Amino acid sequence: MKYRQFKSGAARGAGESVAVLASLLVSATALAQDSNQRSQQDAKREGTVLEEIVVTADRKDSFGAQFVQAGTFRNQRAIDTPLTVAVVTKDLLNSQQAVTVFDAARNTAGVTASQINTVIYSNLAIRGIPVNNFTNYRLNGILPIVNLIDMPLENKDRVEILKGASGLYYGFASPAGIVNLTSERPTPQPLTSVELSGNSKGGYGGGFDVSRSWGNQGLRINAAAATIETGVDRTSGDRHFASAAYQWEPTEKLSFELDGEYIYRTVTEPTEYALPAPVNGVTTILPLQRPSKNVGADWLQADGYEYNLMSKVRYNFSPAWSASFSVGQSSLSRTRRYSSFSGYDLATGNGTVNVAIFYRNDYENFIYRGDLAGAFNTGPIEHEILIGYAETTTRSLIPTAARTSYAQNLYNPVDIPEQANPVRIVPNPAEVRDAGYYIMDRAKITEWLQLTAGYRGTDYRNSSPASTYVATPESLSYGALLKPREWISIYGTYIEGLEEGGTAPGISANAGTILPAAVSEQHELGVKIEPMPGLMITAAYFDIDRASSYLNPSNFFVRDGRASYKGYEISAMGEITRDLSIAISAISLDAIQESGAAAVVGKHIENTAETTASAFLEYRLPLVPGLRVSAGAFYTSERAVNAANTAFIPGYTTYDLGASYSTELGERKVTFRVNGENITGKRYWAATGASLVQQGMPASIRFSVTTTF
């Protein structure tokens, strides 16, 4: 059966969509040819020069970033981008010895762990909205990577979090935001770096980073391997990865980039706690246990490997016009052994561990994208236009889970016998095709006024043996940005996001059912101030309205009603003085179920904190060259455990301390680092949702030594 939504003039036929795209491309080609006929002197005289900025042009050794590398505003200055974008730079990643995406994202207001624990991968929520693990994580702003295994950060130059809806450029994706991982590029000068690392729980590892350039070509290779020890009972694992980034510029106008990475990770997934059914509308939350406790078994591991490959070619027709084409693939194969502890008696500790083994989940994302970018004038108005087409295909093979149960005791856990992998049966192989064309114009009316407008037409199809869903929505975005001074901008935007309905999870009674897609709407007002070079202060108000999906009391995963996410956030990133770097952020969020079932209307959205805040500072001691000390605090307020708000897990604050020292030994630069996480040993619930809770990790110390030559 086929379903269609977006009736209000949005559902155009395929023929009309193709015609519109064709006319846009013909017009753009004509403009490009006209532009190419003009001399470069004419282009420069008229100011119609399209600037291409790469990460290597951004400031180094700083917590602040000048440029954005994701979405329709890629290569734009952050202060001129009418959206909230948080950039976690390489310097900040190194200062905290960040290993996972969650390590990086916790520096950003409104980012929390989603309902699954973050040991196996960084499953995030931004502004209270879960981030889609198939569409919202991007490599180099293009490739949708399958985020069901933790991505390595050793080979990343930065992590960008583009908050809010992004349907114009990325099509169907959660309106939470885009998490963009930018690869390190080859360096002009030879680079060789070796690092050894470990932690106080017994984990250890090492890696290297080598970059060479010759003529008009360059190659950078990264690799690392490490054991995984978290300090949680009966958990262990290991990981390794290798990556390569190649670039070639055969002419001044033509350039090629090729990126590839192989990732392997296996680690025990600690057993989650399933909360008991509510009594008189109240759910009892079990007392926090020692953070090292695990009622599961070491063999309950999630193990998998992933390949990410992407290539990009860019051609500059003239200083004002360029075209690029990208193609990429992300493939993951993972076996997951998930477990939860339920039916327990807090007096005796007796309960049941329920195990579900998903043997060989296979996922694949494939994308190709073509963009035409140009700059031209219409009278006194300067335009920067982007026209493009992108098509993404996602295939998933999710096997039927083999489920078993074991008696267990909360206070005196016993060994659980290991189970063999079951026969692999895939009842509902699924395929999603998201194809769309888009056009965006950024018009500079005067030196102090900039207007943006964008349109996207989409042909979307989600199919499996169980059901097929087809939609052809259109989406709009527009905004204005005022710059009364060069160092301040004030903006307002309206963005429509396209969001997949999602597939009912394996624990639901309607597992495998595809829910209808929907359009989300976002309004945002903000101000950005750069009071001094290297420091960016931002403040924003946002209002997001989206369709709501949740596991209802009857254990059915349903799309029911609308949810509202409104709030304020503020951040400051960069350098206060030459010696003091800061990364500070905070958010106040009101996430409410506006309509739907009577039992949930007016309730807080599960796992959304009304307040989150973080502060991280690093100080370079002038009296001891090469020595830096750092400290951080990270706060999350209480969160509802389910859609009915029958209980809330309490808020918490964790504290970090760190130091690094760089010197020269034998004419080689050597850097020693040490970081203490959760140094007070705070016990807290890291995440919740669907009446599940997962405890946070125990205190730990990370250390490393890096030499560069």
C-alpha positions in Angstrom: 0.0 0.0 0.0 1.2 3.5 -0.8 0.6 6.5 1.4 1.0 10.2 0.5 1.1 13.3 2.7 1.8 17.0 2.2 -1.4 17.5 0.2 -1.4 21.3 0.3 0.1 21.9 -3.1 3.3 20.1 -2.0 2.8 16.8 -3.8 3.9 17.6 -7.4 4.3 14.9 -10.0 7.7 13.6 -11.0 7.4 15.2 -14.4 6.9 18.7 -13.0 9.8 18.2 -10.6 12.1 17.2 -13.4 10.9 20.1 -15.5 11.6 22.6 -12.6 15.0 21.1 -12.0 15.8 21.2 -15.7 14.8 24.8 -16.0 16.9 25.7 -13.0 19.9 23.9 -14.4 19.5 25.5 -17.9 19.2 29.0 -16.3 22.3 28.3 -14.1 24.3 27.0 -17.1 23.4 30.0 -19.1 24.5 32.2 -16.2 27.7 30.2 -15.8 28.5 30.5 -19.6 27.8 34.2 -19.5 30.0 34.5 -16.4 32.8 32.5 -18.1 32.8 34.8 -21.1 33.6 37.8 -18.9 37.2 38.4 -18.0 38.5 37.8 -14.5 39.2 41.5 -14.3 35.5 42.3 -14.8 34.5 39.7 -12.2 36.8 41.2 -9.6 35.8 44.7 -10.5 32.1 43.8 -9.9 32.9 42.0 -6.7 31.4 38.7 -8.0 34.1 36.4 -6.7 33.1 33.1 -5.2 35.6 32.3 -2.4 36.4 28.7 -1.5 37.7 28.4 2.0 39.1 25.1 3.4 39.6 24.1 7.0 43.4 24.7 6.7 42.6 28.4 6.3 40.9 28.6 9.7 42.7 29.8 12.8 45.0 27.2 14.5 45.8 26.6 18.2 42.4 28.1 19.2 39.1 27.1 20.7 37.4 29.4 18.2 36.6 28.9 14.5 36.0 31.5 11.8 34.4 29.3 9.2 31.7 26.8 8.8 32.1 23.6 6.7 28.6 22.1 6.7 25.4 22.6 4.9 24.4 25.4 2.5 26.5 27.9 4.4 29.7 25.9 4.1 32.8 28.0 3.6 31.0 31.0 5.1 32.3 33.0 8.0 30.6 31.9 11.2 29.5 35.4 12.1 27.7 35.6 8.7 25.8 32.3 9.1 22.2 32.8 10.2 22.1 29.6 12.2 23.4 28.3 15.5 26.6 26.4 14.7 29.0 25.1 17.3 32.5 24.1 16.2 34.7 22.0 18.4 38.2 22.6 17.1 41.2 20.3 17.0 42.8 22.3 19.8 39.8 21.7 22.1 39.6 18.0 21.1 43.2 17.6 22.0 42.9 19.5 25.3 40.2 17.2 26.5 41.7 14.0 24.9 38.3 13.5 23.3 37.9 9.9 22.0 34.2 9.8 21.0 31.7 12.2 19.3 29.9 12.5 22.6 33.2 13.7 24.2 33.3 16.5 21.7 29.6 17.3 21.7 29.2 17.7 25.4 30.9 21.1 25.0 27.7 22.3 23.2 24.6 23.5 24.9 21.6 21.2 24.7 23.5 18.1 23.7 22.7 15.0 25.8 23.0 11.2 25.5 19.9 9.6 24.0 18.3 6.6 25.6 21.0 4.1 24.7 24.3 4.2 26.6 27.2 5.8 24.8 29.7 2.9 25.3 29.1 1.4 21.9 28.4 4.6 19.9 27.5 8.2 20.5 23.7 8.3 20.3 22.9 12.0 20.8 19.9 14.3 21.3 20.2 18.0 20.5 17.7 20.5 21.9 15.9 17.4 23.2 15.4 15.9 19.7 17.1 12.5 19.0 19.7 12.7 16.2 19.0 10.2 13.4 21.9 7.8 13.2 21.6 7.3 9.4 21.0 10.8 8.1 22.3 13.4 10.6 26.0 12.4 10.9 28.0 13.6 8.0 31.6 13.2 6.8 33.1 16.3 5.3 29.6 17.9 5.0 28.5 15.3 2.4 28.5 11.6 3.2 25.8 10.4 5.6 27.8 7.9 7.8 26.1 5.1 9.6 26.5 6.1 13.2 26.0 2.8 14.9 29.7 2.4 15.8 31.8 5.1 17.5 33.6 7.3 14.9 37.4 7.9 15.6 38.4 11.5 16.3 42.2 11.0 15.9 41.8 11.7 12.1 39.3 14.6 12.4 40.2 18.3 12.3 37.0 19.4 13.9 33.4 18.4 14.9 30.7 20.8 13.8 27.2 20.8 15.2 24.7 22.6 13.0 21.7 22.9 15.1 18.1 22.6 14.0 16.3 21.7 10.8 18.4 21.2 7.7 16.0 19.9 5.1 17.1 22.3 2.3 20.5 20.8 1.9 20.3 17.4 3.6 16.8 16.3 2.8 15.1 13.9 5.2 16.9 14.3 8.6 16.0 14.8 12.2 15.5 18.5 13.0 17.9 18.0 15.9 20.8 19.2 13.8 23.7 17.9 11.7 26.9 16.5 13.3 29.6 17.0 10.8 33.0 15.3 11.1 35.7 17.0 9.1 38.8 15.0 8.0 42.3 16.2 8.5 43.8 17.2 5.1 47.4 16.8 3.8 49.7 19.4 5.1 52.1 21.5 2.9 55.1 20.5 5.1 56.0 16.9 6.0 54.3 15.7 9.2 54.9 12.6 11.2 53.3 12.1 14.6 53.2 9.2 17.0 51.0 8.9 20.1 50.8 6.4 23.0 47.8 6.6 25.3 46.1 4.8 28.2 43.7 5.3 31.1 43.4 4.4 34.8 41.2 1.5 34.1 43.9 -0.5 32.2 43.1 0.6 28.7 46.0 1.3 26.4 46.7 2.1 22.7 48.7 3.9 20.1 48.5 5.5 16.7 50.3 7.6 14.1 49.6 10.4 11.7 51.7 10.9 8.6 51.3 13.6 5.9 53.3 14.1 2.7 52.9 16.5 -0.2 54.6 16.4 -3.6 54.0 18.7 -6.4 50.3 19.3 -6.7 49.3 16.2 -4.7 49.1 15.3 -1.0 48.4 12.3 1.1 47.6 11.9 4.8 47.3 8.6 6.6 46.1 8.0 10.1 45.8 4.8 12.1 45.3 3.8 15.7 44.5 0.7 17.8 43.5 0.5 21.5 41.9 -1.7 24.1 38.7 -0.4 25.7 38.4 -0.5 29.5 35.7 1.6 31.1 36.0 0.5 34.7 32.6 -1.2 34.5 32.4 -4.9 35.7 32.6 -7.6 33.0 33.2 -5.1 30.2 36.0 -5.0 27.8 36.8 -4.5 24.1 39.1 -3.1 21.5 39.1 -0.8 18.5 41.2 0.1 15.6 40.9 2.2 12.5 42.9 3.4 9.5 42.2 6.3 7.2 43.6 8.1 4.2 42.9 11.6 2.8 44.3 12.3 -0.7 44.0 15.5 -2.7 45.2 16.4 -6.2 45.1 19.8 -8.0 46.1 19.1 -11.6 45.3 22.6 -12.7 44.4 25.9 -10.9 40.8 25.3 -11.8 40.4 21.5 -11.1 40.8 19.6 -7.8 40.1 16.1 -6.6 39.7 14.8 -3.0 39.4 11.2 -1.9 38.7 10.1 1.7 38.5 6.6 3.1 38.4 5.1 6.5 38.0 1.6 8.0 36.7 1.3 11.6 36.5 -1.7 13.8 35.1 -1.7 17.3 34.0 -4.4 19.8 32.9 -3.6 23.3 30.6 -5.0 26.0 27.4 -3.1 26.2 26.5 -2.8 29.9 23.0 -4.0 30.8 20.4 -1.3 31.0 17.7 -1.1 33.7 14.0 -1.4 32.8 11.9 0.6 35.2 8.9 -1.1 36.8 5.3 -0.3 35.6 3.9 2.8 37.3 1.8 2.5 40.4 -0.9 5.1 40.8 0.8 7.1 38.1 4.2 7.0 39.7 7.3 5.0 38.5 9.8 4.0 41.2 13.4 4.6 40.1 15.9 2.1 41.6 18.7 3.7 43.7 21.9 4.6 41.9 24.4 1.7 42.1 28.1 1.9 42.2 29.0 3.0 38.6 31.2 0.0 38.1 28.3 -2.4 38.6 27.1 -4.5 35.6 24.5 -7.3 36.0 25.3 -8.5 32.4 28.2 -10.5 31.1 31.4 -9.8 29.2 30.2 -11.7 26.1 27.2 -9.3 25.6 29.2 -7.3 23.1 28.4 -5.1 20.2 31.0 -5.8 17.5 31.2 -4.4 14.1 33.2 -2.8 11.3 32.5 0.1 9.0 33.9 1.5 5.7 33.4 5.1 4.7 34.5 6.2 1.3 34.0 9.5 -0.4 35.4 11.4 -3.5 34.8 14.9 -4.6 35.8 16.8 -7.8 35.6 20.6 -8.1 36.0 22.7 -11.2 36.2 26.5 -11.1 34.8 27.9 -14.4 35.8 31.4 -13.4 36.4 33.4 -10.2 32.6 33.6 -9.8 31.4 30.2 -10.8 32.3 26.6 -9.7 30.8 23.2 -9.9 31.4 20.1 -7.7 30.3 16.5 -7.7 30.6 14.1 -4.8 29.9 10.4 -4.5 30.3 8.3 -1.3 29.3 5.1 0.5 29.1 4.2 4.2 28.7 0.5 5.0 28.4 -1.1 8.5 28.0 -4.7 9.6 27.4 -5.2 13.3 26.3 -7.9 15.7 24.6 -6.5 18.7 23.9 -8.4 22.0 21.5 -6.1 23.9 20.4 -6.7 27.4 18.1 -5.2 30.0 17.4 -6.0 33.7 13.7 -6.0 34.6 11.2 -7.5 37.0 13.5 -7.0 40.0 12.6 -6.8 43.7 14.6 -4.1 45.4 14.3 -5.9 48.7 15.9 -9.1 47.5 17.6 -8.0 44.3 16.2 -10.9 42.3 15.2 -10.1 38.7 15.7 -11.1 35.1 18.2 -10.2 32.5 16.6 -10.2 29.0 19.0 -10.7 26.1 18.3 -10.0 22.5 21.0 -11.0 19.9 20.8 -9.3 16.5 23.2 -11.3 14.4 24.8 -9.3 11.6 22.8 -6.1 11.2 23.9 -4.7 7.8 23.4 -1.1 6.7 24.5 0.9 3.7 24.3 4.6 2.7 25.1 5.6 -0.8 25.1 9.3 -2.0 25.8 11.3 -5.0 25.5 15.1 -5.0 26.1 17.8 -7.6 26.3 21.5 -6.8 26.7 24.6 -8.9 27.7 27.7 -7.0 28.0 31.1 -8.4 28.2 34.8 -7.7 26.6 37.6 -9.8 25.1 41.0 -9.5 21.6 42.3 -10.3 22.0 46.0 -10.1 23.4 46.9 -6.6 22.5 43.5 -5.2 25.2 40.9 -4.9 24.0 37.3 -5.1 25.6 34.0 -4.1 23.5 31.2 -5.5 23.7 27.4 -4.9 21.8 25.0 -7.1 22.1 21.2 -6.7 20.7 17.7 -6.8 21.4 15.0 -4.3 20.3 11.4 -4.0 20.8 9.2 -1.0 19.9 5.5 -0.8 19.9 3.7 2.5 19.6 -0.1 2.7 19.2 -2.0 6.0 19.1 -5.7 6.8 17.9 -6.2 10.3 17.6 -9.8 11.4 15.0 -11.2 13.8 16.4 -11.1 17.3 17.0 -14.3 19.3 15.7 -13.6 22.8 16.5 -15.4 26.0 16.1 -14.6 29.7 18.3 -15.4 32.7 17.7 -15.1 36.5 20.0 -12.5 38.0 20.5 -10.6 41.3 21.1 -6.9 41.5 23.2 -7.1 44.6 25.1 -10.3 43.9 25.4 -10.7 40.2 26.1 -14.2 38.9 27.7 -15.4 35.6 25.4 -15.6 32.6 26.1 -18.5 30.2 27.3 -17.5 26.8 24.9 -18.1 23.9 25.9 -18.9 20.3 24.8 -16.6 17.5 21.4 -17.6 16.1 20.5 -18.4 12.5 20.3 -15.1 10.6 16.7 -14.4 9.3 16.0 -11.0 7.8 12.2 -10.7 7.5 12.0 -7.0 6.4 14.9 -5.8 4.3 14.3 -2.1 3.8 15.4 0.6 1.3 15.0 4.3 1.6 15.5 6.6 -1.4 15.7 10.4 -0.8 16.3 12.4 -4.0 16.0 16.1 -4.1 16.9 19.3 -6.0 17.4 22.6 -4.2 18.3 26.2 -4.9 19.4 28.9 -2.4 20.1 32.5 -2.9 22.1 34.7 -0.5 21.5 38.3 -1.5 23.6 41.1 -0.1 21.4 44.2 -0.4 23.8 46.6 1.4 26.9 46.2 3.5 24.6 45.7 6.5 21.7 43.6 5.1 21.7 40.1 3.8 18.7 38.1 2.8 18.5 34.3 2.1 15.8 32.2 0.5 15.8 28.5 -0.4 13.6 25.9 -1.9 13.8 22.1 -2.1 11.7 19.5 -3.9 12.0 15.9 -2.8 11.1 12.5 -4.1 11.1 10.2 -1.1 10.4 6.4 -0.9 10.7 4.1 2.1 9.9 0.5 1.2 10.1 -3.0 2.8 8.1 -6.2 2.4 5.8 -5.0 5.2 4.9 -1.6 3.8 5.8 1.2 1.4 5.6 4.9 2.0 6.0 7.5 -0.8 6.1 11.3 -0.4 7.0 14.2 -2.7 7.2 17.2 -0.3 8.5 20.6 -0.9 10.3 22.7 1.7 11.2 26.4 2.1 13.6 28.4 4.1 14.3 32.1 4.3 15.9 34.6 6.6 17.6 37.9 7.1 20.9 39.0 8.6 21.8 42.5 9.8 25.4 43.7 10.3 25.4 47.1 12.0 29.1 46.6 12.6 31.6 44.2 11.1 31.9 42.4 14.4 28.2 41.9 15.1 25.3 40.2 13.3 21.6 39.8 14.1 19.6 37.2 12.2 16.2 35.6 11.9 15.4 32.5 10.0 12.5 30.2 9.1 13.4 26.6 8.0 11.2 23.7 7.1 12.7 20.3 7.8 11.9 16.9 6.3 11.8 14.1 8.8 11.5 10.4 8.4 8.8 8.7 10.4 11.1 6.1 11.7 10.8 2.4 12.0 9.3 0.7 15.1 12.1 -0.7 17.2 12.5 -4.4 18.0 11.1 -4.0 21.5 7.7 -2.7 20.3 4.6 -4.7 19.4 4.7 -3.4 15.9 8.4 -3.9 15.2 9.5 -3.1 11.7 6.5 -0.9 10.8 7.4 2.3 8.9 5.7 5.4 10.2 4.7 8.3 7.9 7.1 11.1 7.2 6.4 14.7 8.2 7.5 18.3 7.9 9.0 20.1 10.9 9.2 23.9 11.2 11.8 26.0 12.9 11.9 29.7 13.7 15.2 31.1 15.1 16.3 34.6 16.2 19.9 35.2 17.2 22.9 37.5 17.6 26.6 36.8 17.1 29.3 39.1 18.5 33.0 38.9 17.9 34.3 41.5 20.4 37.9 40.5 19.6 39.6 38.3 17.1 39.4 34.7 18.2 36.3 35.0 20.4 32.7 34.4 19.3 29.7 35.0 21.5 26.3 33.8 20.3 22.8 34.0 21.7 19.7 32.6 20.1 16.0 31.9 20.6 14.5 28.9 18.8 11.0 27.4 18.3 10.7 24.0 16.7 7.5 22.2 15.9 7.6 18.6 14.8 5.5 15.4 14.6 5.9 13.2 17.7 6.8 9.5 17.8 7.1 7.5 20.9 6.4 4.1 22.5 2.9 4.3 23.9 1.6 2.5 27.1 0.4 -0.4 24.9 4.0 -1.0 23.7 3.2 0.3 20.1 5.6 2.7 18.5 3.3 5.4 17.1 3.4 8.8 15.4 0.8 10.8 17.4 0.4 14.6 17.7 2.9 17.4 17.6 5.8 18.3 19.9 7.1 21.8 20.6 10.7 22.6 21.5 11.3 26.2 22.5 14.3 27.7 24.3 17.2 30.1 24.6 20.9 29.3 24.4 24.1 31.2 24.7 27.7 30.3 24.1 31.2 31.8 24.1 34.1 30.1 22.3 37.6 31.2 21.7 40.3 33.2 23.5 39.7 35.8 26.2 43.4 36.6 26.3 46.5 35.2 24.6 46.8 32.7 27.4 43.2 31.8 28.3 40.8 29.8 26.1 37.2 29.2 26.9 34.3 27.0 25.7 31.1 28.0 27.6 27.5 27.2 26.7 24.1 27.0 28.3 20.5 26.3 27.2 17.0 26.7 28.7 14.6 24.4 26.9 10.8 23.9 27.1 10.0 20.7 25.3 6.3 19.8 25.5 3.9 17.4 23.9 1.4 19.8 22.4 -1.2 17.4 21.0 -1.9 13.6 20.8 -3.1 11.1 23.3 -4.6 12.6 26.4 -2.1 10.8 28.6 0.8 12.7 27.2 -0.5 16.1 26.1 1.2 18.9 28.1 3.9 16.5 29.4 7.6 17.0 29.0 9.3 15.1 26.1 11.1 12.2 27.5 14.9 12.5 28.1 14.8 16.3 27.6 16.6 18.4 30.2 15.2 21.9 30.8 18.7 23.1 31.4 22.1 22.0 30.3 25.4 24.0 30.7 29.1 23.4 30.2 32.2 25.4 30.9 35.7 24.4 30.0 38.8 26.7 30.4 42.4 26.2 29.5 45.2 28.5 30.7 48.7 28.7 29.3 51.1 29.4 32.2 53.3 32.3 31.1 56.0 31.5 33.6 56.3 27.9 32.4 56.4 27.8 28.6 54.6 24.8 27.2 52.5 24.1 30.3 48.7 24.3 30.1 46.1 23.5 32.8 42.4 23.0 32.2 39.2 22.6 34.2 35.6 21.8 33.1 32.1 21.5 34.6 29.2 19.9 32.8 25.6 20.1 34.1 22.3 18.4 33.0 19.0 18.9 34.8 16.3 16.3 35.5 14.7 14.4 32.6 11.4 12.5 32.2 11.8 8.7 31.9 8.9 8.2 29.5 6.2 10.1 27.5 3.7 10.0 30.4 6.2 11.6 32.8 5.6 9.1 35.6 9.1 9.8 37.0 12.2 12.0 36.4 15.8 11.1 36.8 17.7 13.7 38.8 20.1 16.3 37.4 23.8 16.1 37.9 27.1 17.9 37.4 30.5 16.4 36.6 33.9 18.0 36.9 37.1 17.5 34.9 40.7 18.6 35.4 43.6 18.4 33.0 47.1 19.5 32.1 49.5 19.3 29.2 53.1 20.0 28.8 55.0 20.5 25.5 58.7 20.5 25.2 61.5 19.4 22.9 63.4 16.2 23.4 66.2 15.3 21.0 65.0 18.1 18.6 61.5 16.6 18.6 58.4 18.2 19.9 56.9 16.0 22.7 53.5 16.7 24.4 52.4 15.0 27.6 48.7 15.1 28.5 46.6 14.0 31.5 42.9 14.5 32.0 40.7 13.4 34.9 37.0 12.9 34.1 34.2 13.0 36.7 36.9 13.6 39.3 34.4 13.7 42.2 33.1 10.2 41.3 29.5 11.5 40.8 26.9 8.8 40.5 24.2 9.7 37.9 21.9 8.4 35.3 23.4 9.2 31.9 20.3 8.7 29.8 16.7 7.6 29.8 13.6 7.0 27.6 10.9 4.4 27.1 11.2 3.7 30.9 14.8 2.6 30.5 17.8 4.1 32.4 21.5 3.7 32.0 24.0 4.7 34.6 27.0 7.0 33.9 30.6 5.9 33.8 32.9 5.9 36.8 35.7 8.4 37.4 38.7 7.8 35.2 42.0 9.4 34.2 43.3 9.5 30.6 46.9 10.1 29.7 49.0 10.3 26.5 52.3 11.2 25.1 52.7 12.5 21.5 55.8 13.2 19.5 55.9 15.1 16.2 58.8 15.2 13.8 
